[in-house]
C-alpha cells in the first residue's frame, strides 16, 4: 500500500506551527488536535518537526521554563520525509530504524500530509486482513 492511499483515507490535513512560537503553543496544538507531532513551517517551507518526545526533553533541559522557550530551540531539524509513492513497508522500516513516529509527506517540496506510525499499522493490518479473507475464500472454493 502506498502513502497516497493512506493520505486518501485519512485526509491531508496538516497542523503547523511557526519556529518562533513557544513550546506552550505547541503543547496546546498537540492537545487540541489530539496529535503527537506538529510540523514547523516558516514562509511555506518545512523547517522542522516537534513531537511529544521533543517537548518532554525540553522539560528535562529547562524545567517548567520550557513552556516559554521557542519551538525552534527543541524541534528536530533533520526531518525525514516521504513521497506519495513510498509504501507502508518503506515507512515502517524508516520509522522503526530511526525511532520516530511521524513522517511529513512532500510533493514538489511542499508538505501535503503527515503519516504516523498509527496510520501505517492501521493500513498494514487492514491489508493483512484482506489477504487473509482472500485466502479463506480461495481455499473454500478449491
Backbone as numpy.savetxt, mean C-alpha at the origin, in Angstrom:
# Nx Ny Nz CAx CAy CAz Cx Cy Cz
-2.93 -13.09 -11.35 -3.78 -11.91 -11.35 -2.89 -10.67 -11.35
-3.26 -9.70 -12.17 -2.47 -8.49 -12.28 -2.98 -7.38 -11.36
-2.10 -6.43 -11.09 -2.42 -5.28 -10.25 -3.62 -4.53 -10.83
-3.71 -4.44 -12.15 -4.84 -3.75 -12.79 -6.17 -4.33 -12.32
-6.24 -5.64 -12.20 -7.46 -6.31 -11.76 -7.76 -6.00 -10.29
-6.73 -5.99 -9.47 -6.91 -5.67 -8.05 -7.43 -4.25 -7.91
-6.82 -3.30 -8.64 -7.27 -1.90 -8.58 -8.71 -1.75 -9.07
-9.06 -2.52 -10.10 -10.42 -2.45 -10.62 -11.43 -2.83 -9.54
-11.10 -3.87 -8.77 -12.00 -4.34 -7.72 -12.03 -3.41 -6.52
-10.86 -2.92 -6.09 -10.80 -2.13 -4.86 -10.99 -0.65 -5.08
-10.73 -0.19 -6.30 -10.79 1.24 -6.59 -9.40 1.84 -6.54
-9.27 3.00 -7.13 -7.97 3.63 -7.25 -7.81 4.84 -6.34
-8.65 4.94 -5.35 -8.56 6.07 -4.42 -7.23 6.04 -3.67
-6.56 7.18 -3.63 -5.28 7.28 -2.95 -5.34 8.45 -1.96
-5.03 8.17 -0.72 -4.98 9.20 0.30 -3.55 9.73 0.34
-3.41 11.05 0.25 -2.07 11.65 0.24 -1.93 12.70 1.32
-0.68 13.04 1.57 -0.35 14.06 2.56 0.89 14.79 2.07
1.03 16.04 2.48 2.21 16.83 2.11 3.37 16.51 3.05
4.60 16.62 2.57 5.76 16.34 3.43 5.85 17.28 4.62
5.29 18.47 4.48 5.35 19.46 5.56 4.26 19.26 6.62
3.28 18.41 6.35 2.23 18.12 7.33 2.87 17.45 8.55
2.18 17.48 9.66 2.72 16.88 10.88 2.38 15.40 10.99
3.12 14.74 11.84 2.81 13.33 12.15 1.39 13.23 12.69
0.96 14.22 13.48 -0.42 14.22 14.00 -1.42 14.23 12.85
-1.14 15.00 11.80 -2.01 15.02 10.62 -2.06 13.64 9.97
-0.91 13.00 9.87 -0.84 11.66 9.28 -1.64 10.66 10.11
-1.51 10.74 11.42 -2.26 9.84 12.31 -3.76 10.03 12.11
-4.20 11.28 11.99 -5.63 11.55 11.77 -6.11 10.92 10.45
-5.31 11.06 9.39 -5.68 10.46 8.10 -5.77 8.94 8.18
-4.77 8.34 8.81 -4.77 6.88 8.95 -6.02 6.41 9.69
-6.34 7.10 10.76 -7.49 6.74 11.58 -8.80 6.99 10.82
-8.91 8.15 10.22 -10.14 8.54 9.51 -10.47 7.59 8.37
-9.45 7.16 7.64 -9.66 6.31 6.47 -9.43 4.83 6.75
-9.04 4.52 7.99 -8.80 3.14 8.41 -7.81 2.44 7.46
-6.67 3.10 7.29 -5.62 2.60 6.41 -4.30 2.51 7.17
-3.32 1.84 6.58 -2.05 1.63 7.26 -0.90 2.46 6.75
-1.13 3.20 5.65 -0.06 4.04 5.10 -0.67 5.16 4.27
0.08 6.25 4.18 -0.34 7.41 3.40 0.78 7.77 2.44
0.43 8.05 1.20 1.39 8.47 0.19 1.74 9.93 0.44
3.03 10.25 0.41 3.49 11.62 0.60 3.76 12.21 -0.79
3.01 13.28 -1.10 3.09 13.91 -2.42 3.41 15.39 -2.27
4.15 15.89 -3.26 4.43 17.32 -3.33 4.49 17.70 -4.80
3.72 18.71 -5.19 3.64 19.14 -6.58 3.32 17.97 -7.51
2.37 17.15 -7.09 1.90 16.00 -7.87 2.98 14.93 -8.08
4.02 14.93 -7.28 5.10 13.96 -7.39 5.19 13.14 -6.10
5.46 11.85 -6.27 5.66 10.95 -5.15 6.96 11.33 -4.44
6.85 11.67 -3.16 8.04 12.01 -2.37 8.39 10.92 -1.36
7.36 10.15 -0.96 7.60 9.12 0.03 6.31 8.44 0.45
6.41 7.68 1.51 5.25 7.01 2.09 5.47 6.98 3.60
4.41 7.18 4.34 4.52 7.07 5.80 3.49 6.05 6.28
4.00 5.11 7.04 3.16 4.00 7.50 3.03 4.04 9.02
2.17 3.17 9.51 2.01 3.04 10.96 3.34 2.72 11.62
4.14 1.88 10.98 5.46 1.53 11.53 6.36 2.74 11.63
6.35 3.59 10.59 7.16 4.80 10.62 6.74 5.70 11.79
5.45 5.77 12.01 4.93 6.62 13.09 5.32 6.07 14.45
5.24 4.76 14.62 5.67 4.16 15.89 7.15 4.45 16.13
7.95 4.34 15.07 9.38 4.65 15.20 9.60 6.11 15.59
8.74 7.01 15.08 8.88 8.43 15.42 8.62 8.65 16.91
7.69 7.88 17.49 7.44 7.99 18.92 8.63 7.46 19.71
9.27 6.43 19.20 10.47 5.92 19.85 11.60 6.93 19.84
11.66 7.71 18.78 12.74 8.70 18.63 12.44 10.02 19.35
11.19 10.50 19.23 10.85 11.83 19.75 9.89 11.83 20.93
9.37 10.66 21.31 8.37 10.63 22.37 7.10 11.32 21.89
6.36 11.91 22.81 5.11 12.58 22.47 5.33 13.75 21.51
6.53 14.29 21.50 6.86 15.38 20.58 6.83 14.97 19.12
6.75 13.69 18.87 6.70 13.19 17.49 5.50 13.77 16.74
4.40 13.98 17.44 3.18 14.46 16.79 3.39 15.80 16.08
4.33 16.60 16.57 4.58 17.92 15.97 5.63 17.88 14.86
6.29 16.74 14.69 7.34 16.62 13.67 6.72 16.58 12.28
7.43 17.09 11.27 6.90 16.99 9.90 6.98 15.55 9.39
6.05 15.21 8.55 6.00 13.88 7.95 7.32 13.54 7.28
7.93 14.51 6.59 9.17 14.24 5.86 10.31 13.80 6.76
10.20 14.07 8.06 11.27 13.65 8.98 11.23 12.16 9.28
10.10 11.51 9.02 9.96 10.09 9.36 9.49 9.22 8.19
9.17 9.82 7.05 8.65 9.04 5.93 9.75 8.18 5.30
9.34 7.14 4.63 10.24 6.32 3.83 10.39 7.02 2.49
11.62 7.31 2.10 11.84 8.05 0.84 12.17 7.14 -0.33
12.70 5.97 -0.05 13.01 5.01 -1.12 11.82 4.08 -1.28
10.83 4.57 -1.99 9.56 3.86 -2.12 9.62 2.86 -3.27
9.29 1.63 -2.97 9.17 0.59 -3.99 7.78 0.74 -4.60
7.71 0.79 -5.93 6.44 0.96 -6.62 6.21 -0.22 -7.58
5.03 -0.25 -8.13 4.71 -1.28 -9.13 3.89 -0.65 -10.24
3.60 -1.45 -11.25 2.75 -1.00 -12.35 1.51 -1.88 -12.42
0.57 -1.49 -13.25 -0.66 -2.27 -13.40 -0.38 -3.65 -13.99
0.73 -3.80 -14.68 1.06 -5.08 -15.32 1.69 -6.08 -14.36
2.15 -5.63 -13.20 2.73 -6.56 -12.23 1.66 -7.51 -11.72
2.11 -8.68 -11.27 1.16 -9.68 -10.77 1.12 -9.68 -9.24
0.08 -10.31 -8.73 -0.05 -10.46 -7.27 1.15 -11.23 -6.72
1.63 -12.22 -7.46 2.81 -12.97 -7.02 4.04 -12.06 -6.95
4.20 -11.17 -7.96 5.30 -10.21 -7.95 5.26 -9.36 -6.67
4.07 -8.86 -6.37 3.91 -7.99 -5.20 4.15 -8.74 -3.90
3.65 -9.97 -3.83 3.85 -10.75 -2.62 5.34 -10.96 -2.37
6.09 -11.26 -3.43 7.54 -11.42 -3.31 8.20 -10.13 -2.86
7.80 -9.00 -3.48 8.36 -7.69 -3.12 8.10 -7.36 -1.66
6.86 -7.50 -1.26 6.46 -7.13 0.09 7.09 -8.03 1.15
7.11 -9.31 0.87 7.70 -10.25 1.82 9.20 -10.02 1.95
9.87 -9.88 0.81 11.31 -9.67 0.81 11.72 -8.34 1.42
10.93 -7.30 1.16 11.26 -5.97 1.66 10.68 -5.65 3.02
9.82 -6.53 3.55 9.19 -6.35 4.85 8.39 -5.04 4.94
7.57 -4.80 3.90 6.66 -3.66 3.92 5.30 -4.13 3.42
4.26 -3.34 3.67 2.90 -3.80 3.41 2.11 -2.97 2.42
2.72 -1.93 1.85 2.00 -1.06 0.92 2.88 -0.70 -0.26
2.31 -0.76 -1.47 3.05 -0.45 -2.68 2.22 0.49 -3.54
2.73 1.70 -3.79 2.03 2.60 -4.71 2.10 2.05 -6.15
1.05 2.29 -6.91 0.99 1.88 -8.30 1.21 3.12 -9.17
2.21 3.04 -10.05 2.52 4.18 -10.92 2.17 3.86 -12.37
1.73 4.90 -13.08 1.52 4.81 -14.52 2.01 6.13 -15.11
2.99 6.05 -15.98 3.61 7.24 -16.58 4.10 8.21 -15.51
4.63 7.67 -14.42 5.17 8.49 -13.34 4.15 9.06 -12.38
2.88 8.79 -12.61 1.81 9.29 -11.74 1.29 8.18 -10.84
0.99 8.53 -9.58 0.40 7.56 -8.65 -1.06 7.37 -9.03
-1.43 6.12 -9.33 -2.81 5.82 -9.74 -3.52 4.88 -8.77
-2.82 4.48 -7.71 -3.43 3.58 -6.74 -2.40 3.13 -5.73
-2.86 2.34 -4.79 -1.98 1.73 -3.79 -2.50 0.34 -3.49
-1.59 -0.60 -3.37 -1.95 -1.99 -3.09 -1.35 -2.36 -1.74
-2.18 -2.96 -0.89 -1.70 -3.42 0.41 -1.53 -4.94 0.38
-0.82 -5.46 1.35 -0.65 -6.91 1.45 -2.02 -7.56 1.63
-2.94 -6.88 2.31 -4.30 -7.40 2.47 -5.01 -7.56 1.14
-4.81 -6.59 0.24 -5.41 -6.68 -1.10 -4.86 -7.89 -1.84
-3.54 -8.08 -1.76 -2.89 -9.19 -2.45 -3.39 -10.53 -1.91
-3.43 -10.66 -0.60 -3.87 -11.92 0.01 -5.33 -12.20 -0.35
-6.17 -11.19 -0.29 -7.59 -11.36 -0.63 -7.75 -11.88 -2.06
-7.02 -11.29 -3.00 -7.14 -11.70 -4.39 -6.48 -13.05 -4.67
-5.39 -13.33 -4.00 -4.76 -14.65 -4.16 -5.68 -15.73 -3.60
-6.32 -15.46 -2.48 -7.25 -16.42 -1.88 -8.42 -16.68 -2.83
-8.99 -15.62 -3.39 -10.11 -15.77 -4.33 -9.67 -16.56 -5.56
-8.46 -16.30 -6.04 -7.93 -17.01 -7.20 -7.79 -18.51 -6.90
-7.26 -18.84 -5.73 -7.09 -20.25 -5.34 -8.44 -20.93 -5.15
-9.38 -20.20 -4.62 -10.72 -20.75 -4.43 -11.36 -21.10 -5.78
-11.19 -20.22 -6.78 -11.73 -20.48 -8.12 -11.04 -21.69 -8.74
-9.74 -21.82 -8.55 -9.01 -22.97 -9.08 -9.51 -24.27 -8.45
-9.75 -24.23 -7.15 -10.25 -25.41 -6.43 -11.62 -25.82 -6.96
-12.49 -24.84 -7.14 -13.83 -25.14 -7.66 -13.76 -25.70 -9.07
-12.85 -25.16 -9.90 -12.70 -25.66 -11.27 -12.21 -27.10 -11.26
-11.29 -27.43 -10.37 -10.80 -28.81 -10.26 -11.89 -29.75 -9.78
-12.69 -29.32 -8.82 -13.79 -30.14 -8.33 -14.78 -30.42 -9.45
-15.08 -29.41 -10.23 -16.00 -29.57 -11.35 -15.43 -30.50 -12.40
-14.16 -30.38 -12.67 -13.47 -31.24 -13.65 -13.53 -32.70 -13.19
-13.22 -32.91 -11.91 -13.23 -34.28 -11.37 -14.65 -34.86 -11.38
-15.62 -34.05 -11.03 -17.02 -34.50 -10.98 -17.53 -34.86 -12.38
-17.02 -34.21 -13.39 -17.49 -34.46 -14.76 -16.63 -35.45 -15.51
-15.62 -36.01 -14.87 -14.73 -36.97 -15.56 -15.27 -38.37 -15.52
